[in-house]
Amino acid sequence: MLQQQLISGNFPYVLKTVPLFDHPPHFHVELEIVYCLQGRFTLMQNGQKFDVCEGDVVLLGSNVVHEYCVTEPSKILLLEVGPMFLKSHFKHVSGLALKKPVIKKDNSVFYANLHACIASLLNEEKTKTATSDMMIYGEIYRMCAAIIRNTQADDSLHMKKNTQHMEKALELIYYHYSEELSIEHVAEITGYGKSVFCKNFKKFTGMGFHAFLNNYRINTACYLLTETDLSIDEIATMVGFKDSKSFSRVFKDITTTPPGQYRKIIKQS
């Protein structure tokens, strides 16, 4: 699973049922809603672990660094909603950063509202009738409104503070990950000196700048390996590596699997 501009840059939303695999730390501009259809996995956010079981819902705002660790075969409904869809309303959900981003399956009104929307989305995603797109649009707006209403009155919500400088660095990675990015340049963009930037970036994302950049590049490569027939050499260049040898080495370090083998495993699953 990947949430990148590669997928949603040309579409107002992404909705699909997919198997979930281990996913290294990453972020995206889009609002992400994940419904656990089957299995169990762990969400990592801000150094905290959150268990996700069948029936639970994950809510992730814009530019929230997170990671998925799968503990057993899992299947999810993935919904991504970006600025192109919500337009002026996107600002109301993009800044959400929940201390407890996993909404557990319970008898609350909030969960019932979310689940009703999800059930409808699942049906439309499966049947794909002539009016499905219209129905999906309506359910997404309904779900976003429910999220905003609930979190405004929820003391578990903490709007992201003092993150604007680091978000400039994330934005630079988001749009320029395929280019050569130096710490000095990124630090300058954020307004910090190199040492202060490195310290704050690690605190914000949980890893050093180069490690995070490589994870982001490999994250993108995983999508390209899964969804395209591009060669490994082509993918290596597209995600910012000078040659396929260094790309394959970093890919295996992060995923524990060579890129060619990763492609075969995912396409056979």
C-alpha positions in Angstrom: 0.0 0.0 0.0 1.2 3.4 -0.8 -0.2 6.9 -0.4 1.8 9.2 -2.6 1.1 11.9 -5.2 1.9 9.1 -7.7 -1.5 7.5 -6.9 -3.7 10.4 -6.0 -2.2 13.4 -7.7 -4.5 13.1 -10.7 -7.6 11.9 -8.8 -9.8 13.5 -6.2 -9.8 10.3 -4.0 -8.5 6.8 -3.9 -10.7 3.9 -2.7 -9.7 0.3 -2.9 -9.7 -3.0 -1.0 -6.1 -4.2 -0.7 -3.9 -6.6 1.4 -1.8 -4.7 3.9 2.0 -5.4 4.3 4.6 -4.0 6.5 5.0 -0.3 5.5 8.0 1.8 6.6 7.6 5.3 8.0 6.0 7.6 5.4 3.6 10.6 5.1 1.3 12.1 2.5 -0.7 15.2 2.0 -4.0 13.3 1.7 -6.3 12.5 4.6 -6.1 8.7 5.1 -8.8 6.5 6.4 -8.2 2.8 6.8 -10.8 0.2 7.8 -9.5 -3.2 8.9 -11.5 -5.8 7.1 -9.5 -8.8 8.3 -6.4 -9.6 10.4 -4.4 -7.5 12.8 -1.7 -4.9 12.5 0.1 -2.2 14.4 0.2 1.5 13.6 3.2 3.5 14.7 2.7 7.3 15.1 4.9 9.7 17.1 6.8 6.8 18.7 3.5 5.2 20.0 2.1 1.9 19.0 -1.6 1.4 18.3 -3.1 -2.1 17.8 -5.6 -2.3 15.0 -8.0 -5.2 14.8 -10.9 -6.3 12.5 -13.5 -3.6 12.5 -11.3 -0.8 13.8 -10.8 2.5 11.8 -7.6 4.4 11.4 -7.7 8.2 10.9 -4.6 10.0 9.7 -4.3 13.7 8.9 -2.1 15.4 6.4 1.7 15.1 6.8 1.4 12.8 9.8 4.4 10.4 9.7 3.3 6.9 10.4 4.2 3.2 9.9 2.4 -0.1 9.6 3.6 -3.4 11.0 1.5 -6.4 10.1 1.3 -9.2 12.7 -0.9 -11.5 10.7 -2.4 -11.5 7.1 -4.5 -8.4 6.9 -6.9 -6.9 4.4 -8.1 -3.3 4.5 -10.3 -0.7 2.8 -8.1 2.2 2.0 -9.5 5.7 1.4 -7.4 8.7 0.6 -8.9 12.1 0.3 -6.9 15.0 -1.0 -7.2 18.8 -1.5 -8.5 18.3 -5.0 -11.6 16.6 -3.6 -12.4 18.7 -0.5 -11.0 21.9 -1.9 -11.7 24.7 0.6 -13.0 22.2 3.2 -9.7 20.3 3.2 -8.2 22.7 5.8 -10.8 21.5 8.3 -9.4 17.9 8.3 -5.8 18.3 7.0 -4.5 19.5 10.4 -6.0 16.8 12.5 -3.5 14.9 14.6 -5.2 12.5 16.9 -3.4 11.3 20.0 -5.4 8.1 19.5 -5.8 7.7 15.7 -7.4 4.3 16.0 -11.2 4.3 16.5 -12.0 1.0 18.1 -15.0 -1.0 17.2 -17.6 -0.1 19.9 -21.1 1.1 20.5 -20.4 4.8 20.2 -22.4 7.0 17.9 -19.2 8.2 16.2 -18.1 4.7 15.3 -21.7 3.9 14.1 -21.6 6.9 11.8 -18.1 6.0 10.4 -19.1 2.3 10.0 -22.3 3.2 8.1 -20.3 5.3 5.6 -17.7 2.6 5.3 -20.3 -0.1 4.6 -21.7 2.0 1.8 -18.3 2.7 0.4 -17.5 -1.0 0.4 -20.7 -1.8 -1.4 -20.1 0.9 -4.1 -16.4 -0.1 -4.5 -17.5 -3.7 -5.0 -20.5 -3.2 -7.3 -19.2 -0.2 -9.3 -22.6 0.8 -10.8 -23.1 3.9 -13.0 -24.0 6.0 -10.0 -21.2 4.6 -7.7 -19.0 7.6 -8.1 -21.8 10.0 -7.0 -22.6 7.8 -4.0 -18.9 7.6 -3.0 -18.6 11.4 -3.2 -21.6 11.7 -0.8 -20.3 9.2 1.7 -16.8 10.8 1.8 -18.3 14.2 2.6 -20.5 12.6 5.2 -17.6 10.8 6.8 -15.4 13.9 6.8 -18.2 15.9 8.5 -18.6 13.2 11.1 -14.8 13.3 11.8 -14.7 17.1 12.2 -17.8 17.2 14.4 -16.5 14.5 16.7 -12.9 15.7 17.0 -13.9 19.3 17.7 -15.4 18.2 20.9 -12.9 15.5 21.7 -10.0 16.3 24.1 -7.9 13.5 22.5 -7.4 15.9 19.6 -4.3 18.0 19.6 -3.8 20.3 16.6 -0.3 20.1 15.3 1.8 22.8 16.8 5.2 24.1 16.1 5.5 21.8 13.1 5.5 24.3 10.2 9.3 24.3 9.9 9.4 20.5 9.7 6.5 20.3 7.3 8.5 22.5 4.9 11.1 19.7 4.9 8.5 17.0 4.3 7.0 19.1 1.5 10.4 19.3 -0.1 10.8 15.5 0.1 7.3 15.0 -1.2 7.8 17.0 -4.4 11.6 16.5 -4.9 12.5 13.1 -3.6 13.8 12.0 -7.0 16.4 14.8 -6.9 19.6 15.1 -4.9 18.7 16.6 -1.6 21.3 17.7 0.9 20.8 18.3 4.6 22.3 21.7 4.3 19.8 22.8 1.6 16.8 21.4 3.4 17.9 22.9 6.7 18.2 26.3 5.0 14.6 26.0 3.6 13.3 25.3 7.1 15.2 28.2 8.6 17.3 26.1 11.0 21.0 25.5 11.2 22.2 22.0 10.2 22.6 20.6 13.7 19.3 22.0 15.0 17.5 20.8 11.9 18.8 17.2 12.3 17.8 17.1 15.9 14.3 18.5 15.3 13.7 16.4 12.2 14.6 13.2 14.0 12.3 14.2 16.9 9.5 14.9 14.4 9.8 11.9 12.2 11.5 9.3 14.4 14.6 8.9 12.1 17.4 10.9 10.6 17.0 12.9 7.4 18.8 10.5 5.0 17.1 7.4 6.5 13.7 9.0 6.1 14.5 10.2 2.5 15.6 6.6 1.6 12.5 5.1 3.2 10.3 7.5 1.2 12.1 6.7 -2.0 11.8 2.9 -1.4 8.1 3.4 -0.4 7.6 5.0 -3.8 9.5 2.2 -5.5 7.3 -0.4 -3.9 4.3 1.2 -5.6 6.1 1.3 -8.9 7.1 -2.3 -8.6 3.6 -3.4 -7.8 1.5 -1.2 -10.1 3.7 -0.8 -13.2 5.9 -2.9 -15.5 8.8 -0.5 -15.4 12.2 -2.1 -15.2 14.2 -2.0 -12.0 16.8 0.3 -13.7 14.0 2.8 -14.6 12.5 2.7 -11.2 15.9 3.3 -9.5 16.3 6.5 -11.6 12.8 7.6 -11.0 13.1 7.5 -7.2 16.4 9.3 -7.0 19.1 6.6 -7.1 22.1 7.0 -9.4 22.2 3.3 -10.4 20.3 0.1 -9.8 23.0 -1.5 -7.7 22.8 1.2 -4.9 19.0 1.1 -5.3 18.8 -2.7 -4.8 21.1 -2.5 -1.8 19.0 0.2 0.0 15.8 -1.6 -1.1 16.9 -4.8 0.5 18.2 -3.0 3.7 14.7 -1.5 4.2 12.4 -4.3 3.0 14.7 -7.3 3.6 13.9 -8.4 0.1 15.5 -7.6 -3.3 13.3 -5.5 -5.6 12.8 -8.2 -8.2 11.7 -10.7 -5.6 9.5 -8.2 -3.9 7.7 -7.6 -7.2 7.1 -11.4 -7.6 5.8 -11.8 -4.1 3.3 -8.9 -4.3 2.0 -9.9 -7.7 1.5 -13.5 -6.5 -0.4 -12.5 -3.4 
